[in-house]
């Protein structure tokens, strides 16, 4: 292990010679296979140093793998500033920062601080008249003529950015540095300098262990078996309500009930505009009176007039027809006031839209429901219908009391896809209450959680995000 600081002449204060020797045996143009092999090693070394997450790993890689490029008996990574110059040594050993070896490195570092190009440090002559010897002399002598190459790891080609590190490379037993090797190391110096100087987030062992434990716990959590579930909006609707149909065509004049209002049996719900019916009934009464008067006249003539006697049966039929019209219009007039046959609660969506509206015979106008008989209508998104099965459990939370949880069971699953109030393509699902029917008025809304089979926690959490990503990516 030798380090050579040059003295220009024999004096102690002379500078180091920076000439690169030219060997007679050096091949100017090596074979293509050898060049490709050297290039591959060059790329592997530089990429390994640049990709290490920890500075200590980058330093160890530099000194241990630089021998893949050129022959090196020992490599030392030197810090260009600071009291302790030795960063790493070949083999991973630790060199004392207060030894003669460290003193030699400090001396060479001081003399070559401003040099950008690699410097071959010559061996100092062994002359008793040369005065105090350089610290590197003992190192060179111990290794039988160590040849030292000092390589600054500059960060740019113009040396505008100060170098933070340098390489101290040794060849023992008189083996000298060749020009080709020095040029190769000089090319690698820029990449190695950036790999050693780039900023890295410090990774503490304790933090890394904690991150590993958290990652393991997360994987365990995502692999836990859970019951699959889907959430959808729910509405409480009447169960088998009594529907009120329009008995005839006409205009609805008066609506006498409101949604949610309780009514008794035979209560009046709404009235038609009966002015036309009243007019027709009056006309029918007048037609009856006219027909009967004509019938009386014909009966008086029938004794002496054969024609009157022949017309008499026809007029009797006319009187019966007029009386039938009276009966019909009287019944229609009675239907103008619609009543309910069962007590209950009025179920009606928009009462204002009915007043003055033209309604057709058989049209459902409103419903009367028994408040003690309700069921659930759940609008399940079409993407979640595959999880549903008849008899699945349902947990309901109504907006009127979000802290209370009610239970139900799926009774029927629809097939037709419709838009929900939120504009989501959905399928209507009906459910019934589990156990005792709660005292919940129809029309209340909330959210329903429908439980299915067993799945993994990760699939339960990530299913919808994966669907969204697939839709966006078009997969």
C-alpha positions as CSV (number, residue, x, y, z in Angstrom):
1,X,0.0,0.0,0.0
2,X,1.9,3.1,-1.1
3,X,0.9,6.7,-1.9
4,X,3.2,8.9,-3.9
5,X,3.1,12.6,-3.7
6,X,5.4,14.2,-6.3
7,X,8.1,16.6,-5.5
8,X,9.3,18.6,-8.4
9,X,12.9,17.9,-7.9
10,X,14.1,16.8,-4.4
11,X,12.6,19.6,-2.3
12,X,9.6,19.1,0.1
13,X,7.5,21.9,-1.1
14,X,7.5,21.1,-4.8
15,X,4.2,20.2,-6.7
16,X,3.1,16.8,-7.9
17,X,3.8,15.9,-11.5
18,X,0.5,15.3,-13.4
19,X,1.9,13.6,-16.5
20,X,0.2,10.5,-17.8
21,X,2.8,7.9,-18.8
22,X,2.7,6.3,-22.2
23,X,3.6,2.6,-22.1
24,X,5.2,0.9,-25.0
25,X,3.0,-2.2,-24.6
26,X,-0.3,-0.4,-24.6
27,X,-2.6,-1.3,-27.4
28,X,-4.0,1.8,-29.1
29,X,-7.1,0.1,-30.6
30,X,-8.1,-2.9,-28.5
31,X,-10.4,-5.6,-30.2
32,X,-14.1,-4.8,-30.5
33,X,-15.1,-7.6,-28.1
34,X,-12.7,-6.2,-25.4
35,X,-14.1,-2.7,-25.9
36,X,-17.7,-4.0,-25.5
37,X,-16.7,-5.9,-22.3
38,X,-15.1,-2.8,-20.8
39,X,-18.1,-0.7,-21.8
40,X,-20.5,-3.1,-20.2
41,X,-18.5,-3.1,-16.9
42,X,-18.3,0.7,-17.1
43,X,-22.1,1.0,-17.4
44,X,-22.7,-1.6,-14.6
45,X,-20.5,0.2,-12.2
46,X,-21.8,3.7,-12.8
47,X,-25.5,2.6,-12.8
48,X,-24.9,0.7,-9.5
49,X,-23.4,3.7,-7.8
50,X,-26.1,6.1,-9.1
51,X,-28.9,3.8,-8.1
52,X,-27.9,3.1,-4.5
53,X,-30.3,4.5,-1.9
54,X,-27.7,4.9,0.9
55,X,-24.4,7.0,0.6
56,X,-22.4,4.3,2.4
57,X,-23.4,1.7,-0.2
58,X,-22.3,4.0,-3.0
59,X,-18.9,4.5,-1.3
60,X,-18.4,0.8,-0.8
61,X,-19.5,0.0,-4.4
62,X,-17.0,2.5,-5.7
63,X,-13.9,1.2,-3.9
64,X,-14.8,-2.5,-4.3
65,X,-15.9,-2.6,-7.9
66,X,-13.5,-0.1,-9.5
67,X,-11.2,-3.0,-10.1
68,X,-13.8,-4.3,-12.6
69,X,-12.6,-1.5,-14.9
70,X,-8.8,-1.5,-14.3
71,X,-6.4,-3.5,-12.2
72,X,-6.3,-2.0,-8.7
73,X,-4.6,-3.6,-5.7
74,X,-6.2,-1.2,-3.2
75,X,-8.7,1.7,-3.6
76,X,-9.5,4.4,-1.1
77,X,-12.4,6.9,-1.3
78,X,-11.1,10.2,0.0
79,X,-13.3,13.1,1.2
80,X,-11.9,16.4,0.0
81,X,-12.9,18.4,3.1
82,X,-13.0,17.6,6.7
83,X,-10.7,16.3,9.4
84,X,-11.2,12.6,8.5
85,X,-10.3,12.0,4.9
86,X,-10.9,8.3,4.5
87,X,-14.5,7.4,3.6
88,X,-14.1,3.8,2.4
89,X,-11.3,1.2,1.7
90,X,-11.3,-1.8,-0.6
91,X,-12.5,-4.9,1.3
92,X,-14.7,-2.9,3.7
93,X,-12.0,-2.6,6.3
94,X,-11.7,0.6,8.4
95,X,-8.6,2.6,8.3
96,X,-7.5,4.7,11.3
97,X,-7.9,8.4,10.7
98,X,-4.8,9.2,12.8
99,X,-2.3,6.7,11.1
100,X,0.6,7.3,8.8
101,X,-1.6,6.2,5.9
102,X,-4.1,8.9,6.8
103,X,-1.3,11.5,7.0
104,X,-0.1,10.5,3.6
105,X,-3.6,10.9,2.2
106,X,-4.0,14.3,3.8
107,X,-0.7,15.4,2.3
108,X,-1.7,14.3,-1.2
109,X,-5.1,15.8,-0.8
110,X,-3.6,19.2,0.1
111,X,-1.2,19.2,-2.8
112,X,-3.8,18.0,-5.4
113,X,-6.8,19.9,-4.2
114,X,-7.0,22.1,-7.3
115,X,-6.1,19.4,-9.8
116,X,-8.9,18.2,-12.1
117,X,-7.2,15.6,-14.1
118,X,-5.9,12.3,-12.7
119,X,-2.4,12.5,-11.3
120,X,0.2,9.7,-11.1
121,X,2.1,10.3,-7.9
122,X,5.8,9.5,-8.5
123,X,7.9,7.7,-6.1
124,X,10.2,9.9,-4.0
125,X,14.0,9.2,-4.4
126,X,15.6,7.5,-1.5
127,X,18.4,10.0,-0.8
128,X,19.7,10.7,2.7
129,X,20.3,14.3,1.7
130,X,16.7,15.0,0.7
131,X,15.6,16.1,4.2
132,X,12.4,15.0,5.9
133,X,10.7,12.4,3.8
134,X,7.1,12.7,2.5
135,X,4.6,10.5,4.5
136,X,3.8,8.5,1.4
137,X,7.3,7.3,1.1
138,X,6.9,4.7,3.9
139,X,3.7,3.4,2.3
140,X,5.4,3.1,-1.2
141,X,8.4,1.4,0.3
142,X,6.3,-1.1,2.3
143,X,4.5,-2.4,-0.8
144,X,7.7,-2.7,-2.9
145,X,7.2,0.3,-5.0
146,X,3.6,1.3,-4.9
147,X,2.3,3.3,-7.9
148,X,-0.5,5.7,-6.8
149,X,-3.1,7.3,-9.0
150,X,-5.0,10.3,-7.6
151,X,-8.4,10.7,-9.4
152,X,-10.6,13.7,-8.5
153,X,-14.3,12.9,-8.8
154,X,-15.4,16.3,-10.4
155,X,-19.0,17.0,-11.0
156,X,-18.5,18.7,-14.4
157,X,-15.9,18.8,-17.1
158,X,-15.0,22.5,-16.6
159,X,-14.2,22.1,-12.9
160,X,-16.7,24.9,-12.0
161,X,-18.3,22.7,-9.3
162,X,-15.8,21.7,-6.5
163,X,-15.1,18.1,-6.2
164,X,-16.4,16.5,-3.0
165,X,-14.4,13.2,-3.3
166,X,-11.3,11.7,-4.9
167,X,-10.0,8.2,-5.5
168,X,-6.6,7.0,-4.2
169,X,-5.8,3.9,-6.4
170,X,-2.7,1.7,-5.7
171,X,-0.8,-0.8,-7.8
172,X,1.8,-2.7,-5.8
173,X,5.1,-4.3,-6.6
174,X,6.2,-1.8,-9.3
175,X,3.2,-2.2,-11.6
176,X,2.8,1.2,-13.3
177,X,-0.4,3.0,-14.6
178,X,-1.0,2.9,-18.3
179,X,-2.5,5.7,-20.3
180,X,-5.6,3.7,-21.4
181,X,-6.4,2.7,-17.8
182,X,-6.1,6.3,-16.6
183,X,-8.3,7.7,-19.4
184,X,-11.0,5.0,-18.6
185,X,-10.9,6.0,-14.9
186,X,-11.1,9.7,-15.8
187,X,-14.3,9.0,-17.8
188,X,-15.9,7.1,-14.9
189,X,-14.9,9.8,-12.4
190,X,-17.7,12.2,-13.5
191,X,-20.4,9.5,-13.0
192,X,-19.0,8.3,-9.8
193,X,-18.8,11.8,-8.5
194,X,-22.5,12.4,-9.2
195,X,-23.4,9.0,-7.7
196,X,-21.6,9.8,-4.5
197,X,-22.8,13.5,-4.2
198,X,-26.4,13.2,-5.2
199,X,-28.9,13.9,-2.4
200,X,-30.5,10.9,-0.8
201,X,-33.1,10.8,1.9
202,X,-31.6,9.3,5.0
203,X,-33.1,5.9,5.8
204,X,-32.9,5.1,9.4
205,X,-32.9,1.4,10.3
206,X,-35.6,1.9,12.9
207,X,-37.8,3.7,10.4
208,X,-37.1,1.1,7.7
209,X,-38.2,-1.7,10.2
210,X,-41.3,0.3,11.1
211,X,-42.1,0.7,7.4
212,X,-41.7,-3.0,6.8
213,X,-43.9,-3.9,9.7
214,X,-46.6,-1.4,8.5
215,X,-46.4,-2.9,5.0
216,X,-46.8,-6.4,6.4
217,X,-49.7,-5.4,8.6
218,X,-51.3,-3.7,5.6
219,X,-51.0,-6.9,3.5
220,X,-52.4,-8.9,6.3
221,X,-55.3,-6.5,6.6
222,X,-56.1,-6.6,2.9
223,X,-56.0,-10.4,3.0
224,X,-58.5,-10.7,5.8
225,X,-61.8,-12.5,4.8
226,X,-64.8,-10.2,5.2
227,X,-68.5,-10.3,4.1
228,X,-68.9,-8.4,0.9
229,X,-71.4,-5.6,0.9
230,X,-72.9,-2.9,-1.3
231,X,-74.4,0.4,-0.3
232,X,-77.4,2.0,-2.1
233,X,-80.2,4.6,-1.4
234,X,-83.4,3.2,0.1
235,X,-86.9,4.5,0.5
236,X,-89.7,3.2,2.7
237,X,-92.8,2.6,0.6
238,X,-96.3,1.2,1.4
239,X,-96.7,-2.5,1.3
240,X,-99.8,-3.4,-0.9
241,X,-101.5,0.0,-0.7
242,X,-105.1,0.6,-1.8
243,X,-104.9,2.5,-5.1
244,X,-107.6,5.0,-6.0
245,X,-108.3,4.9,-9.7
246,X,-110.1,7.6,-11.7
247,X,-113.7,6.4,-12.2
248,X,-114.2,8.5,-15.4
249,X,-112.6,11.1,-17.6
250,X,-112.7,14.6,-16.4
251,X,-111.0,17.6,-14.7
252,X,-110.0,17.2,-11.0
253,X,-111.4,20.3,-9.3
254,X,-110.8,19.9,-5.6
255,X,-108.2,17.8,-3.8
256,X,-109.3,17.4,-0.2
257,X,-106.3,15.4,1.2
258,X,-102.6,15.9,1.5
259,X,-99.6,13.4,1.4
260,X,-99.2,11.7,4.7
261,X,-102.7,12.7,6.0
262,X,-104.6,10.0,7.8
263,X,-108.1,9.3,6.6
264,X,-111.1,7.2,7.8
265,X,-113.2,4.9,5.6
266,X,-115.6,6.6,3.2
267,X,-113.7,9.9,3.4
268,X,-114.0,12.2,0.4
269,X,-110.6,12.4,-1.4
270,X,-111.2,14.6,-4.4
271,X,-113.9,16.0,-6.6
272,X,-114.3,16.4,-10.3
273,X,-115.4,19.5,-12.1
274,X,-119.2,18.5,-12.4
275,X,-120.5,21.5,-14.3
276,X,-120.8,19.6,-17.6
277,X,-122.4,16.6,-15.8
278,X,-124.9,18.9,-14.1
279,X,-125.8,20.4,-17.5
280,X,-126.2,17.0,-19.1
281,X,-128.3,15.8,-16.2
282,X,-130.7,18.8,-16.5
283,X,-131.0,18.1,-20.2
284,X,-131.8,14.5,-19.5
285,X,-134.5,15.5,-17.1
286,X,-136.0,17.8,-19.7
287,X,-135.8,15.1,-22.4
288,X,-137.8,12.8,-20.0
289,X,-140.5,15.3,-19.5
290,X,-140.8,16.0,-23.2
291,X,-140.9,12.3,-24.0
292,X,-143.6,11.6,-21.4
293,X,-145.7,14.5,-22.6
294,X,-145.6,13.2,-26.2
295,X,-146.5,9.7,-24.9
296,X,-149.6,11.0,-23.1
297,X,-150.8,12.7,-26.3
298,X,-150.3,9.6,-28.4
299,X,-152.2,7.6,-25.9
300,X,-155.2,10.0,-26.2
301,X,-155.2,9.7,-30.0
302,X,-154.7,6.0,-30.1
303,X,-158.5,5.3,-29.7
304,X,-159.4,7.0,-33.0
305,X,-156.1,7.4,-34.9
306,X,-154.4,4.2,-36.2
307,X,-151.2,6.1,-36.9
308,X,-151.0,7.3,-33.3
309,X,-151.7,3.8,-32.1
310,X,-148.8,2.5,-34.2
311,X,-146.4,5.2,-33.0
312,X,-147.2,4.5,-29.3
313,X,-144.7,1.7,-28.7
314,X,-141.9,3.8,-30.2
315,X,-142.6,6.6,-27.9
316,X,-142.6,4.4,-24.9
317,X,-139.1,3.3,-25.8
318,X,-138.1,6.9,-26.2
319,X,-139.3,7.6,-22.7
320,X,-137.3,4.7,-21.3
321,X,-134.2,5.9,-23.1
322,X,-134.5,9.4,-21.7
323,X,-135.0,7.9,-18.2
324,X,-131.8,5.8,-18.7
325,X,-129.9,8.9,-19.6
326,X,-131.1,10.5,-16.4
327,X,-130.0,7.5,-14.4
328,X,-126.6,7.4,-16.1
329,X,-125.8,11.1,-15.6
330,X,-127.0,10.9,-12.0
331,X,-124.6,8.1,-11.4
332,X,-121.8,10.1,-13.1
333,X,-122.6,13.1,-11.0
334,X,-122.4,10.8,-7.8
335,X,-118.9,9.6,-9.1
336,X,-117.7,13.2,-9.2
337,X,-117.0,12.9,-5.5
338,X,-114.4,10.1,-5.0
339,X,-114.2,8.4,-1.6
340,X,-111.9,5.8,-0.1
341,X,-113.1,2.4,1.0
342,X,-110.3,1.8,3.5
343,X,-108.7,3.9,6.2
344,X,-105.0,4.7,6.1
345,X,-102.4,7.3,5.1
346,X,-102.5,9.3,1.9
347,X,-99.6,8.5,-0.5
348,X,-99.2,11.1,-3.1
349,X,-96.2,12.5,-4.9
350,X,-97.2,16.0,-6.1
351,X,-100.6,17.3,-5.0
352,X,-100.3,20.6,-6.8
353,X,-99.9,18.8,-10.2
354,X,-103.3,17.2,-9.8
355,X,-105.5,20.2,-9.2
356,X,-107.0,21.2,-12.6
357,X,-105.4,18.3,-14.4
358,X,-107.3,16.2,-16.9
359,X,-107.4,12.6,-15.7
360,X,-108.4,9.5,-17.6
361,X,-110.6,6.6,-16.6
362,X,-108.5,4.0,-14.8
363,X,-105.6,6.3,-14.0
364,X,-104.1,5.9,-10.5
365,X,-104.6,9.3,-8.8
366,X,-103.3,8.5,-5.3
367,X,-103.0,5.6,-2.8
368,X,-104.2,5.0,0.7
369,X,-101.7,2.9,2.7
370,X,-101.8,1.1,6.0
371,X,-98.9,2.8,8.0
372,X,-98.3,-0.4,9.8
373,X,-97.5,-2.2,6.5
374,X,-94.4,-0.9,4.8
375,X,-91.5,-2.4,2.7
376,X,-88.2,-1.2,1.3
377,X,-87.3,-0.1,-2.2
378,X,-83.6,0.0,-2.8
379,X,-82.1,1.4,-6.0
380,X,-78.9,-0.7,-6.4
381,X,-76.3,0.5,-9.0
382,X,-76.2,-1.8,-11.9
383,X,-72.5,-2.6,-11.3
384,X,-73.3,-4.1,-7.9
385,X,-76.3,-6.2,-8.8
386,X,-74.1,-9.3,-9.3
387,X,-73.5,-9.4,-5.5
388,X,-77.2,-9.6,-4.7
389,X,-79.2,-12.7,-3.8
390,X,-82.7,-13.2,-2.6
391,X,-82.7,-13.5,1.1
392,X,-79.6,-11.4,1.6
393,X,-79.4,-9.4,4.9
394,X,-79.9,-5.6,4.7
395,X,-79.0,-3.0,7.3
396,X,-81.0,0.3,7.0
397,X,-80.2,3.7,8.4
398,X,-82.9,6.3,7.8
399,X,-82.0,10.0,7.4
400,X,-84.6,10.8,10.1
401,X,-82.5,8.8,12.7
402,X,-79.1,8.0,11.3
403,X,-77.9,6.4,14.5
404,X,-80.6,3.8,14.5
405,X,-80.0,0.6,12.5
406,X,-82.9,-1.4,11.2
407,X,-82.8,-4.9,9.6
408,X,-84.4,-6.2,6.5
409,X,-84.2,-9.1,3.9
410,X,-84.1,-8.9,0.1
411,X,-87.4,-10.2,-1.2
412,X,-87.3,-9.4,-5.0
413,X,-84.6,-8.3,-7.4
414,X,-85.7,-6.4,-10.5
415,X,-84.3,-6.8,-14.0
416,X,-85.0,-3.4,-15.7
417,X,-82.3,-0.8,-15.4
418,X,-83.6,2.7,-14.5
419,X,-82.0,6.0,-13.5
420,X,-82.0,6.7,-9.8
421,X,-82.6,10.1,-8.4
422,X,-78.8,10.7,-8.5
423,X,-78.8,9.8,-12.2
424,X,-77.0,6.4,-11.7
425,X,-78.2,3.4,-13.8
426,X,-79.8,1.2,-11.1
427,X,-82.0,-1.8,-10.5
428,X,-85.0,-1.7,-8.2
429,X,-84.7,-4.1,-5.3
430,X,-87.5,-4.7,-2.8
431,X,-87.0,-5.9,0.7
432,X,-89.1,-6.6,3.8
433,X,-88.5,-5.9,7.5
434,X,-86.9,-8.6,9.6
435,X,-88.9,-9.4,12.7
436,X,-91.3,-6.8,14.0
437,X,-92.3,-4.0,11.5
438,X,-90.9,-0.7,12.9
439,X,-93.1,2.3,13.1
440,X,-91.8,4.1,10.1
441,X,-94.0,6.2,7.9
442,X,-93.8,5.7,4.1
443,X,-91.8,8.1,2.1
444,X,-88.7,8.2,4.4
445,X,-85.3,7.8,2.8
446,X,-81.9,6.7,3.9
447,X,-79.1,4.3,3.0
448,X,-79.1,0.5,2.8
449,X,-76.1,-1.8,3.2
450,X,-76.7,-5.2,1.5
451,X,-74.5,-8.1,2.6
452,X,-73.4,-10.9,0.3
453,X,-70.8,-13.7,0.3
454,X,-67.3,-13.8,1.7
455,X,-64.5,-11.9,0.0
456,X,-61.1,-10.4,0.7
457,X,-60.8,-7.0,2.4
458,X,-58.6,-5.7,-0.4
459,X,-61.2,-6.7,-3.0
460,X,-64.0,-5.1,-1.0
461,X,-62.0,-1.8,-0.7
462,X,-60.4,-1.6,-4.1
463,X,-63.2,-3.0,-6.3
464,X,-64.8,0.3,-7.2
465,X,-61.5,2.2,-7.7
466,X,-60.4,-0.6,-10.0
467,X,-63.7,-0.4,-11.9
468,X,-63.2,3.4,-12.3
469,X,-59.6,2.9,-13.5
470,X,-60.7,0.3,-16.0
471,X,-63.5,2.6,-17.3
472,X,-61.0,5.5,-17.7
473,X,-58.4,3.4,-19.3
474,X,-60.9,1.6,-21.6
475,X,-59.8,-1.9,-20.5
